[in-house]
Amino acid sequence: MNAFLLAVALVLMAGIAAGLIRVAIGPTPSDRMMAAQLMGTSGIGVILLLAPVLAVPALIDVALIFSLLAAVAVTAFTRRRVTNHGD
Amino acid sequence: MTVLLTLFDLLLTLTLLGLAVVTLTSHEPRRAVILFIAFGLLLALVWARLRAPDLALAEAAIGAGLSGALMLAAARRASGRKTSAAQSRDAEDAP
């Protein structure tokens, strides 16, 4: 069972490595941000799979913080600065 | 099981190294910040793999989340100031 979970984590890790390509060559900042979000989502999956494999239940809290991080990063990215009016 | 774990470690290390190289060689600030956020995310994965959940927690919350958001705001402010300074003179008076 653990080997199966680890294999699934390995597939998710390959997805993260593929997302790295889009983060590196993405033409616009939005593409890079979306790829970074994909990496974050896959990271949540990897951590939740690592928790039973490594027998460290505290990793589930780390996955919770990961989801909070994604929301904060997207909020910081999409906030638009008002030009010529001061903010 | 051991082979799978070694493969996982290898993939994680290679991705982290590639991301570090791309981050260090990027010219634009905004691009570098987004790459830095992705790098902090992967570093938290490394801490989780090393059975250090508290370090992974701190890395994800502070290293990638908080400083990533602050640096995104700083990069946007810097680039906005540069373009508006090229367009009008009184851009420096804006706080």
N, CA and C atoms of all chains as a GROMACS GRO file, in nm:
protein
  546
    1MET      N    1   0.084  -0.121   0.000
    1MET     CA    2   0.000   0.000   0.000
    1MET      C    3   0.087   0.125   0.000
    2ASN      N    4   0.192   0.123   0.083
    2ASN     CA    5   0.280   0.238   0.088
    2ASN      C    6   0.352   0.258  -0.044
    3ALA      N    7   0.390   0.146  -0.106
    3ALA     CA    8   0.459   0.157  -0.235
    3ALA      C    9   0.368   0.219  -0.339
    4PHE      N   10   0.239   0.183  -0.335
    4PHE     CA   11   0.144   0.241  -0.430
    4PHE      C   12   0.129   0.391  -0.408
    5LEU      N   13   0.116   0.430  -0.279
    5LEU     CA   14   0.105   0.573  -0.248
    5LEU      C   15   0.228   0.648  -0.295
    6LEU      N   16   0.344   0.586  -0.276
    6LEU     CA   17   0.469   0.650  -0.317
    6LEU      C   18   0.476   0.663  -0.468
    7ALA      N   19   0.423   0.562  -0.540
    7ALA     CA   20   0.423   0.570  -0.686
    7ALA      C   21   0.333   0.684  -0.733
    8VAL      N   22   0.217   0.702  -0.666
    8VAL     CA   23   0.128   0.813  -0.702
    8VAL      C   24   0.197   0.946  -0.675
    9ALA      N   25   0.269   0.954  -0.559
    9ALA     CA   26   0.343   1.077  -0.528
    9ALA      C   27   0.450   1.104  -0.633
   10LEU      N   28   0.510   0.997  -0.684
   10LEU     CA   29   0.612   1.011  -0.788
   10LEU      C   30   0.552   1.069  -0.916
   11VAL      N   31   0.431   1.023  -0.952
   11VAL     CA   32   0.363   1.076  -1.071
   11VAL      C   33   0.332   1.224  -1.052
   12LEU      N   34   0.283   1.260  -0.932
   12LEU     CA   35   0.254   1.401  -0.905
   12LEU      C   36   0.381   1.485  -0.912
   13MET      N   37   0.492   1.425  -0.865
   13MET     CA   38   0.621   1.495  -0.870
   13MET      C   39   0.664   1.517  -1.014
   14ALA      N   40   0.636   1.420  -1.101
   14ALA     CA   41   0.666   1.439  -1.244
   14ALA      C   42   0.582   1.552  -1.301
   15GLY      N   43   0.457   1.565  -1.253
   15GLY     CA   44   0.374   1.676  -1.296
   15GLY      C   45   0.431   1.810  -1.254
   16ILE      N   46   0.487   1.815  -1.131
   16ILE     CA   47   0.551   1.938  -1.084
   16ILE      C   48   0.671   1.972  -1.172
   17ALA      N   49   0.750   1.869  -1.207
   17ALA     CA   50   0.867   1.892  -1.292
   17ALA      C   51   0.826   1.941  -1.430
   18ALA      N   52   0.711   1.893  -1.480
   18ALA     CA   53   0.662   1.942  -1.609
   18ALA      C   54   0.613   2.086  -1.598
   19GLY      N   55   0.551   2.118  -1.482
   19GLY     CA   56   0.506   2.256  -1.462
   19GLY      C   57   0.621   2.353  -1.454
   20LEU      N   58   0.738   2.304  -1.413
   20LEU     CA   59   0.857   2.389  -1.406
   20LEU      C   60   0.891   2.448  -1.542
   21ILE      N   61   0.864   2.370  -1.649
   21ILE     CA   62   0.895   2.419  -1.784
   21ILE      C   63   0.810   2.543  -1.814
   22ARG      N   64   0.680   2.535  -1.782
   22ARG     CA   65   0.591   2.647  -1.810
   22ARG      C   66   0.627   2.768  -1.723
   23VAL      N   67   0.668   2.740  -1.598
   23VAL     CA   68   0.709   2.852  -1.511
   23VAL      C   69   0.832   2.920  -1.570
   24ALA      N   70   0.923   2.842  -1.629
   24ALA     CA   71   1.049   2.899  -1.678
   24ALA      C   72   1.029   2.977  -1.807
   25ILE      N   73   0.950   2.922  -1.903
   25ILE     CA   74   0.943   2.985  -2.034
   25ILE      C   75   0.813   3.060  -2.057
   26GLY      N   76   0.722   3.063  -1.956
   26GLY     CA   77   0.592   3.125  -1.976
   26GLY      C   78   0.604   3.266  -2.030
   27PRO      N   79   0.533   3.298  -2.140
   27PRO     CA   80   0.552   3.430  -2.200
   27PRO      C   81   0.504   3.544  -2.109
   28THR      N   82   0.388   3.525  -2.045
   28THR     CA   83   0.333   3.634  -1.963
   28THR      C   84   0.341   3.596  -1.816
   29PRO      N   85   0.341   3.697  -1.725
   29PRO     CA   86   0.342   3.665  -1.581
   29PRO      C   87   0.224   3.580  -1.537
   30SER      N   88   0.108   3.596  -1.605
   30SER     CA   89  -0.009   3.515  -1.566
   30SER      C   90   0.017   3.367  -1.588
   31ASP      N   91   0.084   3.334  -1.700
   31ASP     CA   92   0.116   3.193  -1.727
   31ASP      C   93   0.204   3.138  -1.617
   32ARG      N   94   0.304   3.217  -1.577
   32ARG     CA   95   0.396   3.171  -1.472
   32ARG      C   96   0.322   3.151  -1.341
   33MET      N   97   0.228   3.246  -1.311
   33MET     CA   98   0.156   3.235  -1.184
   33MET      C   99   0.065   3.113  -1.184
   34MET      N  100   0.000   3.086  -1.298
   34MET     CA  101  -0.088   2.969  -1.305
   34MET      C  102  -0.008   2.841  -1.290
   35ALA      N  103   0.111   2.838  -1.352
   35ALA     CA  104   0.194   2.718  -1.338
   35ALA      C  105   0.242   2.702  -1.194
   36ALA      N  106   0.272   2.816  -1.128
   36ALA     CA  107   0.313   2.808  -0.987
   36ALA      C  108   0.197   2.756  -0.901
   37GLN      N  109   0.073   2.797  -0.935
   37GLN     CA  110  -0.044   2.746  -0.862
   37GLN      C  111  -0.060   2.596  -0.884
   38LEU      N  112  -0.034   2.552  -1.009
   38LEU     CA  113  -0.042   2.408  -1.037
   38LEU      C  114   0.061   2.333  -0.953
   39MET      N  115   0.183   2.392  -0.942
   39MET     CA  116   0.285   2.327  -0.860
   39MET      C  117   0.242   2.322  -0.714
   40GLY      N  118   0.175   2.429  -0.666
   40GLY     CA  119   0.129   2.429  -0.528
   40GLY      C  120   0.023   2.324  -0.503
   41THR      N  121  -0.070   2.310  -0.597
   41THR     CA  122  -0.176   2.211  -0.582
   41THR      C  123  -0.119   2.070  -0.583
   42SER      N  124  -0.027   2.044  -0.677
   42SER     CA  125   0.037   1.913  -0.681
   42SER      C  126   0.119   1.889  -0.555
   43GLY      N  127   0.179   1.999  -0.501
   43GLY     CA  128   0.256   1.985  -0.378
   43GLY      C  129   0.169   1.942  -0.261
   44ILE      N  130   0.044   1.996  -0.255
   44ILE     CA  131  -0.048   1.953  -0.150
   44ILE      C  132  -0.072   1.803  -0.159
   45GLY      N  133  -0.093   1.755  -0.284
   45GLY     CA  134  -0.115   1.612  -0.303
   45GLY      C  135   0.006   1.530  -0.261
   46VAL      N  136   0.124   1.577  -0.298
   46VAL     CA  137   0.246   1.503  -0.262
   46VAL      C  138   0.263   1.496  -0.111
   47ILE      N  139   0.237   1.608  -0.042
   47ILE     CA  140   0.255   1.609   0.104
   47ILE      C  141   0.153   1.517   0.171
   48LEU      N  142   0.027   1.522   0.123
   48LEU     CA  143  -0.076   1.435   0.182
   48LEU      C  144  -0.044   1.288   0.158
   49LEU      N  145   0.024   1.257   0.045
   49LEU     CA  146   0.063   1.118   0.020
   49LEU      C  147   0.186   1.079   0.102
   50LEU      N  148   0.274   1.178   0.128
   50LEU     CA  149   0.395   1.148   0.206
   50LEU      C  150   0.363   1.125   0.353
   51ALA      N  151   0.253   1.184   0.402
   51ALA     CA  152   0.219   1.171   0.544
   51ALA      C  153   0.205   1.025   0.588
   52PRO      N  154   0.128   0.940   0.517
   52PRO     CA  155   0.124   0.799   0.559
   52PRO      C  156   0.251   0.721   0.522
   53VAL      N  157   0.316   0.760   0.412
   53VAL     CA  158   0.435   0.684   0.370
   53VAL      C  159   0.548   0.700   0.471
   54LEU      N  160   0.571   0.827   0.514
   54LEU     CA  161   0.679   0.852   0.610
   54LEU      C  162   0.633   0.837   0.755
   55ALA      N  163   0.503   0.811   0.776
   55ALA     CA  164   0.447   0.798   0.911
   55ALA      C  165   0.468   0.923   0.993
   56VAL      N  166   0.445   1.039   0.929
   56VAL     CA  167   0.452   1.167   1.000
   56VAL      C  168   0.316   1.236   0.984
   57PRO      N  169   0.223   1.218   1.079
   57PRO     CA  170   0.088   1.274   1.061
   57PRO      C  171   0.086   1.426   1.062
   58ALA      N  172   0.191   1.490   1.118
   58ALA     CA  173   0.192   1.637   1.124
   58ALA      C  174   0.204   1.700   0.986
   59LEU      N  175   0.236   1.621   0.885
   59LEU     CA  176   0.249   1.676   0.750
   59LEU      C  177   0.115   1.724   0.695
   60ILE      N  178   0.004   1.674   0.752
   60ILE     CA  179  -0.128   1.717   0.706
   60ILE      C  180  -0.148   1.866   0.735
   61ASP      N  181  -0.094   1.913   0.848
   61ASP     CA  182  -0.100   2.056   0.879
   61ASP      C  183  -0.021   2.137   0.777
   62VAL      N  184   0.092   2.081   0.731
   62VAL     CA  185   0.172   2.149   0.629
   62VAL      C  186   0.091   2.166   0.501
   63ALA      N  187   0.013   2.064   0.464
   63ALA     CA  188  -0.071   2.073   0.345
   63ALA      C  189  -0.174   2.185   0.361
   64LEU      N  190  -0.226   2.200   0.484
   64LEU     CA  191  -0.321   2.310   0.510
   64LEU      C  192  -0.256   2.445   0.486
   65ILE      N  193  -0.132   2.461   0.535
   65ILE     CA  194  -0.061   2.588   0.516
   65ILE      C  195  -0.032   2.611   0.368
   66PHE      N  196  -0.009   2.503   0.293
   66PHE     CA  197   0.016   2.515   0.150
   66PHE      C  198  -0.105   2.577   0.080
   67SER      N  199  -0.225   2.532   0.117
   67SER     CA  200  -0.345   2.586   0.053
   67SER      C  201  -0.363   2.733   0.090
   68LEU      N  202  -0.327   2.769   0.214
   68LEU     CA  203  -0.335   2.911   0.256
   68LEU      C  204  -0.238   2.994   0.174
   69LEU      N  205  -0.119   2.941   0.152
   69LEU     CA  206  -0.016   3.009   0.074
   69LEU      C  207  -0.064   3.039  -0.067
   70ALA      N  208  -0.132   2.943  -0.130
   70ALA     CA  209  -0.180   2.963  -0.266
   70ALA      C  210  -0.277   3.080  -0.271
   71ALA      N  211  -0.369   3.088  -0.173
   71ALA     CA  212  -0.466   3.197  -0.172
   71ALA      C  213  -0.396   3.332  -0.154
   72VAL      N  214  -0.298   3.336  -0.063
   72VAL     CA  215  -0.227   3.463  -0.038
   72VAL      C  216  -0.150   3.506  -0.162
   73ALA      N  217  -0.084   3.411  -0.228
   73ALA     CA  218  -0.003   3.446  -0.345
   73ALA      C  219  -0.091   3.499  -0.458
   74VAL      N  220  -0.207   3.432  -0.480
   74VAL     CA  221  -0.295   3.479  -0.588
   74VAL      C  222  -0.351   3.616  -0.555
   75THR      N  223  -0.386   3.639  -0.427
   75THR     CA  224  -0.437   3.771  -0.388
   75THR      C  225  -0.332   3.879  -0.412
   76ALA      N  226  -0.207   3.851  -0.376
   76ALA     CA  227  -0.101   3.949  -0.396
   76ALA      C  228  -0.076   3.972  -0.544
   77PHE      N  229  -0.095   3.866  -0.624
   77PHE     CA  230  -0.066   3.879  -0.768
   77PHE      C  231  -0.175   3.959  -0.839
   78THR      N  232  -0.301   3.940  -0.801
   78THR     CA  233  -0.411   4.000  -0.877
   78THR      C  234  -0.448   4.137  -0.827
   79ARG      N  235  -0.394   4.182  -0.715
   79ARG     CA  236  -0.426   4.317  -0.668
   79ARG      C  237  -0.366   4.417  -0.765
   80ARG      N  238  -0.449   4.505  -0.816
   80ARG     CA  239  -0.405   4.599  -0.918
   80ARG      C  240  -0.371   4.732  -0.853
   81ARG      N  241  -0.257   4.785  -0.891
   81ARG     CA  242  -0.217   4.914  -0.835
   81ARG      C  243  -0.283   5.026  -0.915
   82VAL      N  244  -0.342   5.122  -0.843
   82VAL     CA  245  -0.407   5.235  -0.910
   82VAL      C  246  -0.300   5.336  -0.948
   83THR      N  247  -0.278   5.353  -1.080
   83THR     CA  248  -0.172   5.444  -1.124
   83THR      C  249  -0.224   5.585  -1.136
   84ASN      N  250  -0.138   5.682  -1.114
   84ASN     CA  251  -0.164   5.825  -1.130
   84ASN      C  252  -0.264   5.880  -1.028
   85HIS      N  253  -0.315   5.798  -0.942
   85HIS     CA  254  -0.402   5.848  -0.836
   85HIS      C  255  -0.340   5.828  -0.699
   86GLY      N  256  -0.232   5.755  -0.692
   86GLY     CA  257  -0.174   5.724  -0.562
   86GLY      C  258  -0.256   5.618  -0.495
   87ASP      N  259  -0.193   5.537  -0.411
   87ASP     CA  260  -0.269   5.435  -0.340
   87ASP      C  261  -0.220   5.418  -0.198
   88MET      N  262   1.014  -0.018  -0.291
   88MET     CA  263   0.987   0.091  -0.195
   88MET      C  264   1.106   0.184  -0.186
   89THR      N  265   1.227   0.124  -0.163
   89THR     CA  266   1.348   0.206  -0.153
   89THR      C  267   1.383   0.270  -0.287
   90VAL      N  268   1.363   0.190  -0.394
   90VAL     CA  269   1.392   0.244  -0.528
   90VAL      C  270   1.300   0.360  -0.560
   91LEU      N  271   1.171   0.344  -0.524
   91LEU     CA  272   1.075   0.452  -0.549
   91LEU      C  273   1.111   0.577  -0.471
   92LEU      N  274   1.154   0.556  -0.345
   92LEU     CA  275   1.192   0.672  -0.262
   92LEU      C  276   1.314   0.742  -0.319
   93THR      N  277   1.410   0.662  -0.368
   93THR     CA  278   1.529   0.722  -0.430
   93THR      C  279   1.493   0.799  -0.556
   94LEU      N  280   1.403   0.742  -0.637
   94LEU     CA  281   1.358   0.812  -0.758
   94LEU      C  282   1.290   0.944  -0.722
   95PHE      N  283   1.206   0.939  -0.618
   95PHE     CA  284   1.136   1.059  -0.572
   95PHE      C  285   1.236   1.166  -0.530
   96ASP      N  286   1.337   1.124  -0.451
   96ASP     CA  287   1.439   1.219  -0.406
   96ASP      C  288   1.515   1.278  -0.524
   97LEU      N  289   1.547   1.194  -0.620
   97LEU     CA  290   1.623   1.238  -0.737
   97LEU      C  291   1.544   1.343  -0.816
   98LEU      N  292   1.416   1.312  -0.839
   98LEU     CA  293   1.330   1.404  -0.915
   98LEU      C  294   1.315   1.537  -0.841
   99LEU      N  295   1.296   1.527  -0.708
   99LEU     CA  296   1.279   1.648  -0.627
   99LEU      C  297   1.404   1.734  -0.632
  100THR      N  298   1.521   1.670  -0.619
  100THR     CA  299   1.647   1.745  -0.619
  100THR      C  300   1.674   1.810  -0.754
  101LEU      N  301   1.648   1.736  -0.862
  101LEU     CA  302   1.674   1.791  -0.996
  101LEU      C  303   1.581   1.909  -1.023
  102THR      N  304   1.453   1.895  -0.986
  102THR     CA  305   1.359   2.006  -1.007
  102THR      C  306   1.400   2.128  -0.927
  103LEU      N  307   1.443   2.106  -0.802
  103LEU     CA  308   1.483   2.217  -0.716
  103LEU      C  309   1.605   2.288  -0.772
  104LEU      N  310   1.702   2.211  -0.822
  104LEU     CA  311   1.824   2.271  -0.877
  104LEU      C  312   1.792   2.350  -1.004
  105GLY      N  313   1.709   2.292  -1.092
  105GLY     CA  314   1.672   2.363  -1.214
  105GLY      C  315   1.600   2.492  -1.183
  106LEU      N  316   1.509   2.486  -1.084
  106LEU     CA  317   1.434   2.606  -1.046
  106LEU      C  318   1.527   2.712  -0.989
  107ALA      N  319   1.626   2.671  -0.911
  107ALA     CA  320   1.721   2.766  -0.852
  107ALA      C  321   1.801   2.835  -0.962
  108VAL      N  322   1.845   2.759  -1.063
  108VAL     CA  323   1.922   2.818  -1.172
  108VAL      C  324   1.838   2.919  -1.249
  109VAL      N  325   1.711   2.880  -1.281
  109VAL     CA  326   1.624   2.971  -1.357
  109VAL      C  327   1.595   3.096  -1.276
  110THR      N  328   1.576   3.080  -1.143
  110THR     CA  329   1.547   3.196  -1.059
  110THR      C  330   1.664   3.294  -1.057
  111LEU      N  331   1.785   3.240  -1.046
  111LEU     CA  332   1.902   3.327  -1.033
  111LEU      C  333   1.936   3.395  -1.164
  112THR      N  334   1.896   3.338  -1.278
  112THR     CA  335   1.934   3.394  -1.407
  112THR      C  336   1.822   3.475  -1.472
  113SER      N  337   1.715   3.508  -1.396
  113SER     CA  338   1.607   3.586  -1.454
  113SER      C  339   1.633   3.734  -1.432
  114HIS      N  340   1.598   3.814  -1.533
  114HIS     CA  341   1.628   3.958  -1.529
  114HIS      C  342   1.514   4.038  -1.468
  115GLU      N  343   1.391   4.002  -1.507
  115GLU     CA  344   1.276   4.082  -1.465
  115GLU      C  345   1.240   4.052  -1.319
  116PRO      N  346   1.214   4.156  -1.237
  116PRO     CA  347   1.185   4.131  -1.094
  116PRO      C  348   1.062   4.046  -1.070
  117ARG      N  349   0.953   4.074  -1.146
  117ARG     CA  350   0.828   4.003  -1.123
  117ARG      C  351   0.845   3.853  -1.151
  118ARG      N  352   0.914   3.826  -1.261
  118ARG     CA  353   0.940   3.686  -1.298
  118ARG      C  354   1.022   3.617  -1.190
  119ALA      N  355   1.123   3.689  -1.138
  119ALA     CA  356   1.208   3.630  -1.035
  119ALA      C  357   1.128   3.601  -0.908
  120VAL      N  358   1.033   3.690  -0.875
  120VAL     CA  359   0.954   3.669  -0.752
  120VAL      C  360   0.865   3.545  -0.766
  121ILE      N  361   0.799   3.532  -0.884
  121ILE     CA  362   0.713   3.414  -0.904
  121ILE      C  363   0.796   3.286  -0.898
  122LEU      N  364   0.916   3.291  -0.960
  122LEU     CA  365   1.002   3.173  -0.954
  122LEU      C  366   1.047   3.145  -0.811
  123PHE      N  367   1.067   3.254  -0.732
  123PHE     CA  368   1.108   3.235  -0.593
  123PHE      C  369   0.997   3.170  -0.511
  124ILE      N  370   0.871   3.208  -0.541
  124ILE     CA  371   0.758   3.145  -0.471
  124ILE      C  372   0.755   2.996  -0.501
  125ALA      N  373   0.773   2.962  -0.630
  125ALA     CA  374   0.775   2.819  -0.666
  125ALA      C  375   0.891   2.747  -0.600
  126PHE      N  376   1.004   2.817  -0.588
  126PHE     CA  377   1.121   2.756  -0.524
  126PHE      C  378   1.094   2.727  -0.375
  127GLY      N  379   1.033   2.825  -0.305
  127GLY     CA  380   1.002   2.804  -0.164
  127GLY      C  381   0.905   2.688  -0.144
  128LEU      N  382   0.812   2.675  -0.240
  128LEU     CA  383   0.716   2.564  -0.236
  128LEU      C  384   0.787   2.429  -0.242
  129LEU      N  385   0.881   2.420  -0.336
  129LEU     CA  386   0.954   2.293  -0.350
  129LEU      C  387   1.045   2.268  -0.231
  130LEU      N  388   1.101   2.377  -0.174
  130LEU     CA  389   1.187   2.360  -0.057
  130LEU      C  390   1.106   2.307   0.062
  131ALA      N  391   0.982   2.354   0.075
  131ALA     CA  392   0.895   2.300   0.180
  131ALA      C  393   0.870   2.152   0.157
  132LEU      N  394   0.858   2.112   0.030
  132LEU     CA  395   0.842   1.969   0.000
  132LEU      C  396   0.965   1.891   0.046
  133VAL      N  397   1.085   1.951   0.026
  133VAL     CA  398   1.208   1.883   0.069
  133VAL      C  399   1.210   1.866   0.220
  134TRP      N  400   1.169   1.971   0.294
  134TRP     CA  401   1.166   1.960   0.440
  134TRP      C  402   1.067   1.853   0.483
  135ALA      N  403   0.952   1.846   0.413
  135ALA     CA  404   0.853   1.743   0.447
  135ALA      C  405   0.911   1.603   0.422
  136ARG      N  406   0.985   1.590   0.313
  136ARG     CA  407   1.047   1.461   0.283
  136ARG      C  408   1.150   1.421   0.388
  137LEU      N  409   1.217   1.523   0.447
  137LEU     CA  410   1.319   1.495   0.550
  137LEU      C  411   1.258   1.479   0.689
  138ARG      N  412   1.126   1.457   0.695
  138ARG     CA  413   1.055   1.436   0.821
  138ARG      C  414   1.067   1.553   0.917
  139ALA      N  415   1.066   1.676   0.864
  139ALA     CA  416   1.070   1.795   0.950
  139ALA      C  417   0.946   1.878   0.922
  140PRO      N  418   0.828   1.839   0.974
  140PRO     CA  419   0.705   1.910   0.940
  140PRO      C  420   0.702   2.053   0.991
  141ASP      N  421   0.770   2.080   1.104
  141ASP     CA  422   0.768   2.218   1.156
  141ASP      C  423   0.847   2.311   1.064
  142LEU      N  424   0.961   2.263   1.013
  142LEU     CA  425   1.038   2.344   0.918
  142LEU      C  426   0.962   2.365   0.788
  143ALA      N  427   0.893   2.261   0.741
  143ALA     CA  428   0.814   2.274   0.620
  143ALA      C  429   0.702   2.376   0.640
  144LEU      N  430   0.642   2.375   0.759
  144LEU     CA  431   0.536   2.471   0.792
  144LEU      C  432   0.590   2.613   0.786
  145ALA      N  433   0.705   2.636   0.850
  145ALA     CA  434   0.763   2.771   0.854
  145ALA      C  435   0.805   2.815   0.714
  146GLU      N  436   0.863   2.723   0.636
  146GLU     CA  437   0.907   2.758   0.501
  146GLU      C  438   0.789   2.796   0.413
  147ALA      N  439   0.680   2.717   0.421
  147ALA     CA  440   0.564   2.746   0.336
  147ALA      C  441   0.497   2.875   0.379
  148ALA      N  442   0.485   2.899   0.510
  148ALA     CA  443   0.411   3.016   0.556
  148ALA      C  444   0.493   3.143   0.542
  149ILE      N  445   0.618   3.140   0.586
  149ILE     CA  446   0.700   3.262   0.587
  149ILE      C  447   0.780   3.275   0.458
  150GLY      N  448   0.856   3.169   0.424
  150GLY     CA  449   0.949   3.179   0.312
  150GLY      C  450   0.880   3.200   0.180
  151ALA      N  451   0.775   3.123   0.153
  151ALA     CA  452   0.710   3.135   0.023
  151ALA      C  453   0.587   3.225   0.030
  152GLY      N  454   0.503   3.210   0.133
  152GLY     CA  455   0.376   3.283   0.136
  152GLY      C  456   0.392   3.429   0.168
  153LEU      N  457   0.445   3.460   0.285
  153LEU     CA  458   0.449   3.599   0.332
  153LEU      C  459   0.549   3.681   0.253
  154SER      N  460   0.674   3.634   0.243
  154SER     CA  461   0.773   3.714   0.170
  154SER      C  462   0.744   3.712   0.022
  155GLY      N  463   0.680   3.606  -0.030
  155GLY     CA  464   0.642   3.606  -0.171
  155GLY      C  465   0.540   3.714  -0.201
  156ALA      N  466   0.438   3.727  -0.115
  156ALA     CA  467   0.337   3.830  -0.136
  156ALA      C  468   0.398   3.969  -0.123
  157LEU      N  469   0.484   3.988  -0.022
  157LEU     CA  470   0.546   4.120  -0.002
  157LEU      C  471   0.635   4.157  -0.121
  158MET      N  472   0.710   4.057  -0.172
  158MET     CA  473   0.801   4.088  -0.283
  158MET      C  474   0.724   4.109  -0.413
  159LEU      N  475   0.608   4.041  -0.429
  159LEU     CA  476   0.523   4.068  -0.546
  159LEU      C  477   0.477   4.213  -0.544
  160ALA      N  478   0.432   4.259  -0.427
  160ALA     CA  479   0.388   4.399  -0.416
  160ALA      C  480   0.504   4.493  -0.444
  161ALA      N  481   0.622   4.461  -0.392
  161ALA     CA  482   0.738   4.548  -0.413
  161ALA      C  483   0.779   4.552  -0.560
  162ALA      N  484   0.776   4.437  -0.628
  162ALA     CA  485   0.815   4.433  -0.769
  162ALA      C  486   0.716   4.512  -0.854
  163ARG      N  487   0.585   4.498  -0.821
  163ARG     CA  488   0.486   4.571  -0.899
  163ARG      C  489   0.503   4.722  -0.877
  164ARG      N  490   0.530   4.760  -0.752
  164ARG     CA  491   0.549   4.902  -0.722
  164ARG      C  492   0.671   4.957  -0.795
  165ALA      N  493   0.778   4.879  -0.798
  165ALA     CA  494   0.900   4.925  -0.864
  165ALA      C  495   0.878   4.942  -1.014
  166SER      N  496   0.813   4.842  -1.078
  166SER     CA  497   0.793   4.852  -1.222
  166SER      C  498   0.692   4.961  -1.254
  167GLY      N  499   0.587   4.977  -1.172
  167GLY     CA  500   0.489   5.082  -1.197
  167GLY      C  501   0.551   5.219  -1.183
  168ARG      N  502   0.642   5.235  -1.086
  168ARG     CA  503   0.708   5.364  -1.070
  168ARG      C  504   0.796   5.395  -1.190
  169LYS      N  505   0.862   5.289  -1.242
  169LYS     CA  506   0.952   5.311  -1.356
  169LYS      C  507   0.874   5.358  -1.479
  170THR      N  508   0.760   5.291  -1.509
  170THR     CA  509   0.684   5.327  -1.628
  170THR      C  510   0.616   5.462  -1.612
  171SER      N  511   0.561   5.491  -1.493
  171SER     CA  512   0.491   5.617  -1.476
  171SER      C  513   0.591   5.732  -1.470
  172ALA      N  514   0.714   5.707  -1.426
  172ALA     CA  515   0.815   5.811  -1.426
  172ALA      C  516   0.855   5.844  -1.569
  173ALA      N  517   0.849   5.746  -1.657
  173ALA     CA  518   0.881   5.774  -1.796
  173ALA      C  519   0.769   5.852  -1.861
  174GLN      N  520   0.644   5.836  -1.812
  174GLN     CA  521   0.533   5.905  -1.875
  174GLN      C  522   0.514   6.046  -1.821
  175SER      N  523   0.518   6.059  -1.688
  175SER     CA  524   0.493   6.191  -1.630
  175SER      C  525   0.598   6.220  -1.524
  176ARG      N  526   0.615   6.347  -1.493
  176ARG     CA  527   0.720   6.388  -1.401
  176ARG      C  528   0.680   6.371  -1.255
  177ASP      N  529   0.552   6.392  -1.225
  177ASP     CA  530   0.511   6.393  -1.084
  177ASP      C  531   0.481   6.254  -1.031
  178ALA      N  532   0.539   6.152  -1.094
  178ALA     CA  533   0.518   6.016  -1.044
  178ALA      C  534   0.593   5.994  -0.914
  179GLU      N  535   0.700   6.071  -0.893
  179GLU     CA  536   0.780   6.052  -0.772
  179GLU      C  537   0.705   6.101  -0.648
  180ASP      N  538   0.604   6.187  -0.666
  180ASP     CA  539   0.531   6.239  -0.551
  180ASP      C  540   0.432   6.139  -0.496
  181ALA      N  541   0.396   6.040  -0.579
  181ALA     CA  542   0.302   5.939  -0.530
  181ALA      C  543   0.369   5.854  -0.423
  182PRO      N  544   0.298   5.829  -0.314
  182PRO     CA  545   0.358   5.751  -0.205
  182PRO      C  546   0.379   5.606  -0.245
   0.00000   0.00000   0.00000
